[in-house]
Amino acid sequence: MMDTVFMQQAIAQAHNAWALGEVPVGAVVVRDGEVIATGFNQPIGTHDPTAHAEIMALRAAAALLGNYRLPGCELYVTLEPCAMCSGAMMHARLARVVYGAPDPKTGACGSIVNLFEQEKLNHHTEVVGGVLGEECGALLKRFFAERRAALRGTLPLEPTQD
């Protein structure tokens, strides 16, 4: 299924974040079965609290299409979006959001709250969770385990390829 193919591309973007010392979350925006934009976490390096993978991908897609609305587009992201990113996705009028691993601390697609199910909001985006969820979750667990080990001086902080 294409969801798996696009999620693998989001995972590749997550590795870009890891290589820069950022939490490895990656995203891709798809329109008509084609990736039109990508993004990965960059809040530390850019000194920008909004530079989440999803926001970076949405910005790139909007610039490419010349419109802040992205109807007919789908966003694939390796980690369940937070409230900020979910709000941006709704404002962009995405048709669909597909995420990998759930986020039990800040997830806004059902883990903590489900913003996409709020009936009072004027746009309702389809949400699918758990696509390559184990692989996405394992990537994050490895990153944080290696980061803790590096802080203890027992392991260099470097990305590993699957």
Backbone as CSV, one residue per row, in Angstrom:
resi,resn,N_x,N_y,N_z,CA_x,CA_y,CA_z,C_x,C_y,C_z
1,MET,0.838,-1.192,0.000,0.000,0.000,0.000,0.879,1.250,0.000
2,MET,0.396,2.300,-0.611,1.171,3.536,-0.741,1.445,4.191,0.601
3,ASP,0.584,3.985,1.597,0.842,4.567,2.914,2.204,4.134,3.442
4,THR,2.545,2.884,3.240,3.826,2.361,3.716,4.984,3.006,2.962
5,VAL,4.843,3.153,1.663,5.891,3.771,0.843,6.139,5.208,1.290
6,PHE,5.068,5.969,1.483,5.234,7.362,1.883,5.753,7.477,3.315
7,MET,5.349,6.563,4.182,5.863,6.599,5.554,7.356,6.279,5.564
8,GLN,7.794,5.387,4.695,9.234,5.110,4.603,10.004,6.367,4.191
9,GLN,9.404,7.168,3.341,10.046,8.421,2.947,10.074,9.412,4.118
10,ALA,9.035,9.404,4.929,9.025,10.239,6.138,10.109,9.760,7.110
11,ILE,10.299,8.461,7.211,11.349,7.905,8.072,12.725,8.373,7.579
12,ALA,12.918,8.404,6.277,14.186,8.900,5.727,14.406,10.354,6.144
13,GLN,13.353,11.141,6.162,13.456,12.527,6.623,13.807,12.588,8.105
14,ALA,13.274,11.660,8.887,13.587,11.609,10.321,15.082,11.390,10.528
15,HIS,15.702,10.598,9.675,17.145,10.376,9.771,17.918,11.677,9.512
16,ASN,17.387,12.552,8.656,18.022,13.856,8.438,18.028,14.665,9.735
17,ALA,16.922,14.615,10.467,16.851,15.329,11.744,17.884,14.763,12.716
18,TRP,17.935,13.444,12.806,18.885,12.790,13.714,20.318,13.215,13.407
19,ALA,20.660,13.259,12.132,22.011,13.626,11.730,22.397,15.029,12.207
20,LEU,21.397,15.872,12.442,21.650,17.228,12.933,21.483,17.339,14.451
21,GLY,21.250,16.204,15.123,21.075,16.216,16.565,19.677,16.585,17.012
22,GLU,18.742,16.600,16.074,17.339,16.910,16.377,16.584,15.613,16.652
23,VAL,15.476,15.703,17.368,14.628,14.536,17.588,14.179,14.036,16.215
24,PRO,14.385,12.748,15.927,14.142,12.233,14.572,12.663,12.043,14.229
25,VAL,12.078,13.118,13.749,10.717,13.084,13.232,10.779,13.629,11.824
26,GLY,10.140,12.921,10.897,10.138,13.337,9.497,8.734,13.362,8.937
27,ALA,8.541,14.154,7.889,7.224,14.286,7.275,7.353,14.492,5.773
28,VAL,6.333,14.058,5.060,6.229,14.328,3.625,4.794,14.730,3.307
29,VAL,4.641,15.626,2.347,3.325,16.009,1.846,3.171,15.404,0.464
30,VAL,2.030,14.774,0.260,1.749,14.056,-0.985,0.505,14.651,-1.642
31,ARG,0.587,14.831,-2.947,-0.585,15.246,-3.728,-0.636,14.394,-4.981
32,ASP,-1.801,13.838,-5.254,-2.000,12.983,-6.434,-0.981,11.866,-6.510
33,GLY,-0.665,11.255,-5.357,0.240,10.121,-5.317,1.702,10.457,-5.485
34,GLU,2.062,11.737,-5.359,3.438,12.168,-5.561,3.887,13.046,-4.388
35,VAL,5.095,12.804,-3.891,5.639,13.638,-2.828,5.963,15.008,-3.416
36,ILE,5.384,16.059,-2.816,5.653,17.419,-3.302,6.496,18.229,-2.318
37,ALA,6.585,17.764,-1.066,7.374,18.502,-0.079,7.784,17.560,1.045
38,THR,8.886,17.902,1.683,9.387,17.115,2.802,9.761,18.045,3.947
39,GLY,9.903,17.460,5.121,10.348,18.236,6.270,10.847,17.320,7.362
40,PHE,11.676,17.861,8.224,12.132,17.123,9.400,12.333,18.110,10.529
41,ASN,12.336,17.593,11.743,12.465,18.434,12.929,13.717,19.297,12.856
42,GLN,13.561,20.586,13.168,14.685,21.513,13.181,14.564,22.617,14.231
43,PRO,13.785,22.430,15.291,13.624,23.545,16.239,14.910,23.945,16.960
44,ILE,15.792,23.004,17.239,17.017,23.323,17.968,17.948,24.145,17.089
45,GLY,18.235,23.644,15.911,19.172,24.311,15.013,18.677,25.639,14.479
46,THR,17.377,25.782,14.301,16.824,27.030,13.762,16.398,27.999,14.861
47,HIS,16.470,27.553,16.111,16.007,28.363,17.246,14.554,28.779,17.039
48,ASP,13.758,27.830,16.569,12.359,28.094,16.209,11.477,27.006,16.801
49,PRO,10.691,27.334,17.815,9.846,26.306,18.436,8.776,25.743,17.503
50,THR,8.525,26.412,16.388,7.526,25.909,15.440,8.122,25.046,14.338
51,ALA,9.421,24.821,14.343,10.083,24.105,13.250,9.976,22.584,13.397
52,HIS,8.765,22.117,13.655,8.505,20.674,13.690,8.488,20.156,12.251
53,ALA,8.677,18.861,12.103,8.717,18.238,10.774,7.481,18.579,9.948
54,GLU,6.324,18.500,10.578,5.070,18.749,9.863,4.990,20.182,9.355
55,ILE,5.373,21.130,10.214,5.322,22.542,9.837,6.297,22.817,8.695
56,MET,7.481,22.235,8.774,8.472,22.432,7.710,7.946,21.900,6.379
57,ALA,7.307,20.729,6.415,6.746,20.144,5.186,5.566,20.975,4.670
58,LEU,4.716,21.449,5.583,3.577,22.280,5.167,4.058,23.584,4.537
59,ARG,5.064,24.202,5.129,5.614,25.450,4.575,6.150,25.223,3.167
60,ALA,6.884,24.136,2.986,7.463,23.847,1.666,6.364,23.578,0.638
61,ALA,5.336,22.829,1.034,4.240,22.522,0.111,3.469,23.787,-0.259
62,ALA,3.189,24.629,0.725,2.450,25.869,0.467,3.243,26.782,-0.465
63,ALA,4.554,26.866,-0.250,5.393,27.697,-1.118,5.399,27.151,-2.540
64,LEU,5.509,25.841,-2.672,5.525,25.213,-3.998,4.215,25.451,-4.745
65,LEU,3.097,25.302,-4.033,1.782,25.437,-4.668,1.309,26.887,-4.726
66,GLY,1.993,27.774,-4.015,1.588,29.173,-4.020,0.274,29.413,-3.318
67,ASN,0.000,28.622,-2.279,-1.267,28.734,-1.563,-1.097,28.166,-0.158
68,TYR,-1.638,28.857,0.826,-1.567,28.321,2.184,-2.586,27.212,2.414
69,ARG,-3.518,27.064,1.532,-4.468,25.956,1.582,-3.901,24.812,0.742
70,LEU,-4.017,23.605,1.271,-3.468,22.429,0.588,-4.543,21.359,0.399
71,PRO,-5.672,21.716,-0.209,-6.733,20.726,-0.402,-6.259,19.591,-1.294
72,GLY,-6.705,18.406,-0.985,-6.313,17.244,-1.768,-4.953,16.692,-1.400
73,CYS,-4.267,17.333,-0.461,-2.945,16.865,-0.045,-3.045,15.988,1.200
74,GLU,-2.073,15.114,1.324,-1.958,14.238,2.488,-0.602,14.485,3.126
75,LEU,-0.549,14.387,4.454,0.719,14.537,5.159,1.016,13.251,5.902
76,TYR,2.223,12.744,5.713,2.703,11.545,6.403,3.773,11.990,7.376
77,VAL,3.654,11.561,8.633,4.617,11.960,9.651,4.898,10.770,10.565
78,THR,6.132,10.663,11.016,6.557,9.486,11.773,6.039,9.452,13.203
79,LEU,5.620,10.605,13.738,5.129,10.682,15.115,3.795,11.409,15.129
80,GLU,2.888,10.948,15.962,1.579,11.584,16.101,1.747,13.093,16.309
81,PRO,1.065,13.895,15.513,1.211,15.348,15.615,0.754,15.918,16.957
82,CYS,1.415,17.013,17.340,1.040,17.755,18.548,-0.114,18.703,18.201
83,ALA,-0.587,19.447,19.193,-1.699,20.372,18.982,-1.343,21.467,17.976
84,MET,-0.127,22.009,18.062,0.284,23.061,17.134,0.238,22.558,15.692
85,CYS,0.845,21.408,15.460,0.900,20.862,14.104,-0.480,20.453,13.613
86,SER,-1.286,19.884,14.490,-2.646,19.495,14.106,-3.446,20.715,13.691
87,GLY,-3.308,21.808,14.435,-3.997,23.043,14.073,-3.557,23.551,12.715
88,ALA,-2.271,23.515,12.460,-1.757,23.961,11.161,-2.295,23.086,10.033
89,MET,-2.388,21.799,10.285,-2.909,20.875,9.266,-4.364,21.172,8.941
90,MET,-5.137,21.486,9.981,-6.542,21.820,9.747,-6.657,23.129,8.975
91,HIS,-5.845,24.140,9.331,-5.868,25.416,8.613,-5.458,25.234,7.162
92,ALA,-4.566,24.294,6.894,-4.129,24.019,5.526,-5.174,23.246,4.725
93,ARG,-6.178,22.741,5.417,-7.262,21.975,4.775,-6.760,20.684,4.143
94,LEU,-5.823,20.017,4.837,-5.351,18.726,4.341,-6.504,17.743,4.254
95,ALA,-6.453,16.889,3.274,-7.475,15.856,3.136,-7.238,14.722,4.123
96,ARG,-5.956,14.465,4.422,-5.629,13.272,5.203,-4.300,13.451,5.910
97,VAL,-4.219,12.916,7.127,-2.982,12.881,7.898,-2.737,11.430,8.282
98,VAL,-1.523,10.958,8.034,-1.141,9.591,8.361,0.094,9.675,9.247
99,TYR,0.015,9.054,10.437,1.186,9.086,11.313,1.611,7.676,11.687
100,GLY,2.866,7.581,12.139,3.435,6.300,12.519,3.207,5.984,13.984
101,ALA,4.116,6.433,14.844,4.072,6.105,16.269,3.149,7.055,17.028
102,PRO,2.416,6.535,18.005,1.629,7.420,18.869,2.559,8.221,19.777
103,ASP,2.086,9.374,20.240,2.850,10.204,21.170,2.051,10.353,22.460
104,PRO,2.373,9.526,23.463,1.591,9.531,24.701,1.768,10.792,25.548
105,LYS,2.709,11.657,25.179,2.933,12.885,25.955,2.274,14.115,25.351
106,THR,2.266,14.213,24.021,1.711,15.424,23.391,0.828,15.136,22.176
107,GLY,0.492,13.888,21.934,-0.280,13.532,20.740,-1.662,14.147,20.714
108,ALA,-1.984,14.818,19.601,-3.279,15.482,19.466,-4.180,14.810,18.438
109,CYS,-3.900,13.519,18.166,-4.741,12.737,17.250,-5.377,11.565,18.004
110,GLY,-5.459,11.680,19.304,-6.091,10.637,20.093,-5.356,10.238,21.352
111,SER,-4.043,10.419,21.404,-3.307,9.992,22.596,-3.628,10.857,23.809
112,ILE,-3.611,12.174,23.661,-3.946,13.103,24.738,-5.307,13.730,24.467
113,VAL,-5.463,14.193,23.263,-6.697,14.812,22.793,-6.789,14.504,21.304
114,ASN,-7.986,14.570,20.746,-8.110,14.405,19.302,-8.733,15.667,18.726
115,LEU,-7.883,16.580,18.302,-8.376,17.834,17.735,-9.154,17.616,16.448
116,PHE,-8.829,16.565,15.735,-9.489,16.308,14.459,-10.940,15.842,14.634
117,GLU,-11.306,15.443,15.841,-12.684,15.012,16.105,-13.546,16.105,16.731
118,GLN,-13.011,17.306,16.886,-13.771,18.397,17.475,-14.811,18.889,16.473
119,GLU,-16.078,18.598,16.761,-17.149,18.915,15.812,-17.301,20.406,15.567
120,LYS,-16.939,21.239,16.530,-17.108,22.682,16.377,-16.091,23.298,15.418
121,LEU,-15.015,22.583,15.140,-14.033,23.099,14.192,-14.576,22.933,12.776
122,ASN,-14.201,23.858,11.890,-14.846,23.884,10.571,-14.221,22.990,9.513
123,HIS,-13.097,22.365,9.814,-12.517,21.456,8.820,-12.195,20.129,9.489
124,HIS,-12.532,19.057,8.829,-12.305,17.728,9.395,-11.434,16.919,8.443
125,THR,-10.244,16.647,8.919,-9.245,15.904,8.170,-9.296,14.440,8.584
126,GLU,-9.219,13.550,7.624,-9.146,12.121,7.949,-7.787,11.828,8.577
127,VAL,-7.785,11.040,9.646,-6.550,10.688,10.336,-6.410,9.169,10.383
128,VAL,-5.209,8.695,10.036,-4.878,7.274,10.113,-3.599,7.163,10.936
129,GLY,-3.618,6.348,11.966,-2.442,6.191,12.812,-1.894,4.783,12.771
130,GLY,-0.637,4.647,13.150,-0.022,3.334,13.287,0.650,2.779,12.050
131,VAL,0.765,3.570,10.986,1.420,3.071,9.773,2.929,3.001,10.040
132,LEU,3.477,1.807,9.980,4.874,1.541,10.344,5.174,2.074,11.743
133,GLY,4.168,2.002,12.598,4.273,2.540,13.944,5.395,1.955,14.772
134,GLU,5.608,0.660,14.670,6.682,0.037,15.442,8.045,0.541,14.979
135,GLU,8.228,0.638,13.674,9.495,1.126,13.128,9.732,2.588,13.525
136,CYS,8.700,3.405,13.428,8.819,4.818,13.803,9.123,4.960,15.289
137,GLY,8.434,4.188,16.120,8.662,4.231,17.562,10.049,3.742,17.932
138,ALA,10.519,2.705,17.258,11.847,2.156,17.536,12.934,3.175,17.205
139,LEU,12.738,3.942,16.149,13.700,4.975,15.773,13.836,6.009,16.899
140,LEU,12.717,6.442,17.428,12.738,7.415,18.523,13.360,6.824,19.784
141,LYS,13.013,5.593,20.096,13.584,4.942,21.293,15.097,4.813,21.174
142,ARG,15.572,4.434,19.980,17.018,4.309,19.753,17.712,5.661,19.912
143,PHE,17.102,6.684,19.360,17.669,8.027,19.450,17.837,8.446,20.913
144,PHE,16.775,8.307,21.692,16.851,8.745,23.086,17.757,7.848,23.920
145,ALA,17.789,6.553,23.627,18.706,5.652,24.344,20.154,6.034,24.045
146,GLU,20.446,6.311,22.784,21.807,6.693,22.421,22.171,8.064,22.980
147,ARG,21.200,8.947,23.025,21.449,10.273,23.599,21.777,10.156,25.094
148,ARG,21.014,9.329,25.818,21.289,9.123,27.249,22.656,8.485,27.441
149,ALA,22.984,7.512,26.605,24.291,6.855,26.705,25.413,7.842,26.409
150,ALA,25.219,8.709,25.421,26.242,9.703,25.079,26.448,10.678,26.234
151,LEU,25.368,11.043,26.883,25.484,11.952,28.029,26.245,11.302,29.187
152,ARG,26.138,9.977,29.286,26.887,9.242,30.308,28.322,8.977,29.848
153,GLY,28.618,9.303,28.587,29.959,9.089,28.062,30.242,7.670,27.629
154,THR,29.185,6.877,27.378,29.392,5.478,27.020,29.163,5.191,25.546
155,LEU,28.706,6.180,24.777,28.397,5.917,23.372,28.393,7.234,22.610
156,PRO,28.955,7.277,21.411,28.887,8.503,20.617,27.451,8.727,20.119
157,LEU,27.060,9.972,20.013,25.710,10.322,19.560,25.710,10.415,18.034
158,GLU,25.381,9.299,17.385,25.352,9.248,15.928,24.135,8.460,15.479
159,PRO,23.567,8.817,14.332,22.442,8.049,13.828,22.882,6.665,13.374
160,THR,21.988,5.709,13.465,22.238,4.379,12.936,21.267,4.132,11.811
161,GLN,21.712,3.448,10.805,20.835,3.125,9.676,20.189,1.769,9.907
162,ASP,18.936,1.665,9.525,18.211,0.396,9.670,18.575,-0.561,8.559
